[in-house]
Amino acid sequence: MNIAIVGTGNVGGALAERWAQAGHTIRLGVRDTANFKGKAELEALPNISTHSIAEAVVASDVILIAAVPQATHDITLALGDVSQKIIIDAMNGVRFKPEPFQDTTEALRHWTNCPNVVKCFNSTGFENLKNPVYNSVGIDMFMAGNSTTGKAVARQLALDVGFAECYDFGGDDKVLLLEQFAFAWINLAIMQGHGRGMAFRVLKR
């Protein structure tokens, strides 16, 4: 796939690396192509190139947004026409929600007029995106949103990273629940002191 990544921090950088290794073409969309987080490490990898946000988006079918929530509106202004694209929202409104919307996924749908916006890759730490395998067992990823097209792509990309499965939380009405699920990981890993080397996996009897 041709994937544009907006946000090259821990989450965006980890997914860029994993997807590039899986054979996808990654275009990093950044404001300043000469200076951005992870520049040296990411540009040294095959299948990854750097562009302005608009250039990266035009050449891609899928857009991952892994920025801080307060940048959501400014990012949408830089995207251009993405009404026919798939947008994967990996942000969490821990301290900030893009008013007047209840979450970043809702804001992205409204500001981009894109029907294929899904929440995914937000529910665990970046270390688990870099390596989602524990003792030879893949952990699970989760997604939410109304777009069946978007969720099919998100699931495939999760499997390409190495997750065992990507479970569907439900439609747009479950996006906030998925964010709360992410907060549960944050609580256990950081606030309760279990460490970032922990993850969730669904077990069935």
Steps between C-alpha positions, in 0.01 A plus 500: 500500500593863462481645851545860615597547864438834667681505832846344518527465878503171688177358355534627143868410490442147627224433246701654217785262575281191532292572189809578295646166608176334387548646151265798510602835349515758778491875443563709808292817488678770700488877530878540475668236282844612618429456870254265666497239775663172398635643172837322499365162611193493276660633181771234528239224457393364160149579371482826698520851354431850629256753354278789593172386652304583184749318273502190718120488508448546125721200424346272764181302544519474879585774750611429855473795738710454812538857622394678818121555510532878523658500154199326341345806336827636363582157356166477321566836337830366365360171367315633197213298353493165680131423451588184304784387728511276806606676821624304801485704821762387753451793737357502852339796673672448835519870585348668196190454288456698177202715592213477433553131424509217751805333343755540220330244276178701496699819437689341210179381335347845528801708393607271211159387370653153485258213579779244545651607832578230757666497840786250527858463633412719799450237769855402592849642539732558208728223627224252418466648152870444445478142627152354561625149579532369856667161545419405140135609538357802322296746706174656378407836351157665501306738274173693487301695243211475255711447189523132407747594226721685744486224758594234245812700414582571866470131585731398216756760603483376860568146382788631288655652812483159669189520717316169537162662435335840477165487677208721400367702795203615291395817322559869558307473826779278639790733425492654847486151652814411306670813633403395853650160424822680408483684832472162673835401346651834604367454853639149541830556323590840641280610790487158665864433425476179298731642234460562129589141412144379541214448256149363451397182326147357462469137612204287405386176658 
